[in-house]
Amino acid sequence: MKHSTKAKSPQQPSTVPPPKQTNVSVEWSGPLPPPAALEYFDRIIPGGADRILKMVEQEQSHRLSLEQVSTEANIKSHWRGQLLGAGIGLSAIVAAVANSYFGGPWQVSVALVGVPILGVAQALIRGRR
């Protein structure tokens, strides 16, 4: 077998294939990246991992404060509803008693007491669902 070594002329294209490209995709769920990613961020941006941790802590603190404000607002709203319902019910009872005392029609007294009682019954039934 005979081998020939022929020099390539500078005008001939190279037969060496270009280097292969590799794409890497990393995903994570949750507020923090995995420790290896934090270390990588810290190498790229000095103090980057610390900045990410501070951002997560601030976001968590903000979320907790929003939940607290929302919970307090819901509690106040429920109390207002309870007080308003009690006020309406007592007013209806007082009006029914006054109607009976002054000799008004008995149907008015029944309606004044019956409507709030039906409202309370409806609220209790809905509350159980």
C-alpha positions as CSV (number, residue, x, y, z in Angstrom):
1,M,0.0,0.0,0.0
2,K,1.3,3.3,-1.0
3,H,0.6,6.5,1.0
4,S,1.0,9.8,-0.5
5,T,1.5,12.9,1.5
6,K,0.2,15.7,-0.5
7,A,0.3,19.2,1.0
8,K,-3.0,21.1,1.0
9,S,-3.1,24.2,-0.9
10,P,-4.2,27.3,1.0
11,Q,-7.3,27.7,-1.2
12,Q,-8.8,24.3,-0.4
13,P,-11.5,24.3,2.3
14,S,-10.8,22.5,5.5
15,T,-12.5,19.1,6.0
16,V,-12.4,19.4,9.8
17,P,-16.0,19.7,11.1
18,P,-16.9,22.7,13.3
19,P,-17.0,22.1,17.0
20,K,-20.3,20.9,18.3
21,Q,-22.4,23.3,20.4
22,T,-24.0,22.1,23.6
23,N,-27.0,23.8,25.1
24,V,-27.7,23.3,28.7
25,S,-31.0,24.2,30.3
26,V,-31.6,24.1,34.1
27,E,-34.9,24.6,35.8
28,W,-36.0,24.7,39.4
29,S,-39.1,25.4,41.3
30,G,-39.4,27.4,44.4
31,P,-37.9,30.8,45.5
32,L,-34.3,29.6,45.7
33,P,-32.1,28.0,43.1
34,P,-30.2,24.8,44.0
35,P,-26.9,25.3,45.9
36,A,-24.8,24.6,42.8
37,A,-26.6,27.4,40.9
38,L,-26.1,29.8,43.8
39,E,-22.4,29.0,43.8
40,Y,-22.3,29.6,40.0
41,F,-24.1,32.9,40.4
42,D,-21.6,33.9,43.1
43,R,-18.7,33.2,40.8
44,I,-20.2,35.2,37.9
45,I,-21.3,38.1,40.0
46,P,-19.4,38.6,43.3
47,G,-22.0,38.6,46.1
48,G,-24.7,37.4,43.7
49,A,-25.8,34.5,45.9
50,D,-26.2,36.9,48.8
51,R,-28.2,39.2,46.7
52,I,-30.5,36.4,45.6
53,L,-31.0,35.2,49.2
54,K,-31.8,38.8,50.3
55,M,-34.3,39.1,47.5
56,V,-36.0,35.9,48.5
57,E,-36.1,37.0,52.2
58,Q,-37.7,40.3,51.2
59,E,-40.3,38.6,49.0
60,Q,-41.2,36.2,51.7
61,S,-41.5,39.0,54.3
62,H,-43.7,41.0,51.9
63,R,-45.9,38.0,51.2
64,L,-46.4,37.4,54.9
65,S,-47.2,41.0,55.6
66,L,-49.8,40.9,52.8
67,E,-51.4,37.8,54.2
68,Q,-51.5,39.4,57.7
69,V,-53.2,42.5,56.4
70,S,-55.7,40.4,54.4
71,T,-56.5,38.2,57.4
72,E,-57.1,41.3,59.6
73,A,-59.3,42.9,57.0
74,N,-61.4,39.7,56.7
75,I,-61.8,39.5,60.4
76,K,-62.9,43.1,60.6
77,S,-65.3,42.6,57.7
78,H,-66.9,39.5,59.4
79,W,-67.3,41.5,62.7
80,R,-69.0,44.3,60.8
81,G,-71.4,41.9,59.2
82,Q,-72.2,40.3,62.5
83,L,-72.8,43.7,64.2
84,L,-74.9,44.9,61.3
85,G,-77.0,41.8,61.3
86,A,-77.5,42.0,65.0
87,G,-78.5,45.6,64.8
88,I,-81.0,44.9,62.0
89,G,-82.5,42.0,63.9
90,L,-82.9,43.9,67.1
91,S,-84.4,46.9,65.3
92,A,-87.0,44.5,63.7
93,I,-87.9,43.0,67.1
94,V,-88.2,46.5,68.6
95,A,-90.4,47.6,65.7
96,A,-92.6,44.5,66.0
97,V,-93.1,45.0,69.7
98,A,-93.9,48.7,69.2
99,N,-96.4,47.7,66.4
100,S,-98.1,45.2,68.8
101,Y,-98.1,47.7,71.7
102,F,-99.8,50.4,69.7
103,G,-102.4,48.0,68.2
104,G,-101.0,47.7,64.7
105,P,-101.9,44.8,62.4
106,W,-100.4,41.5,63.6
107,Q,-99.2,40.7,60.1
108,V,-96.8,43.6,60.3
109,S,-95.3,42.3,63.5
110,V,-95.0,38.8,62.0
111,A,-93.3,40.2,58.9
112,L,-90.9,42.3,61.0
113,V,-89.8,39.4,63.1
114,G,-90.1,36.7,60.4
115,V,-87.8,38.3,57.8
116,P,-84.7,38.6,60.0
117,I,-85.3,35.1,61.4
118,L,-85.4,33.7,57.9
119,G,-82.2,35.6,57.0
120,V,-80.4,34.1,60.1
121,A,-81.7,30.6,59.1
122,Q,-80.4,31.1,55.6
123,A,-77.0,32.2,56.8
124,L,-76.7,29.2,59.1
125,I,-77.6,26.8,56.2
126,R,-75.1,28.4,53.9
127,G,-72.5,28.4,56.6
128,R,-72.7,24.6,56.9
129,R,-72.0,24.1,53.2
